[in-house]
Amino acid sequence: MGKYVIVGVPDGITDNFVYEFKTTSNEFLMRMQRPVFFTRGDFYGYFFRRPKKRIQVLVKRDIEARTWMENIQRVG
């Protein structure tokens, strides 16, 4: 087998999607971190064989959560 091991646990998992919850301090940082959050959701969806990801980000300054539900993006 290969020489790499990937370890990770999504914040939630259902029959149809993986769930990832993150917090950030403000809108600017949320926009900067969003690609990382979505990529983690894609990895979890791929490895746990789920077709969708639900990403929820709490922006502390606004005391508001942003939620996205999308298909897993696969490359290759």
Secondary structure, 3 states (H helix, E strand, C coil): CCCCCCCCCCCEECCCEEEEEEEECCHHHHHHHHHHHHHHHHHHHHHCCCCEEEEEEEECCCCEEEEEEEECCCCC
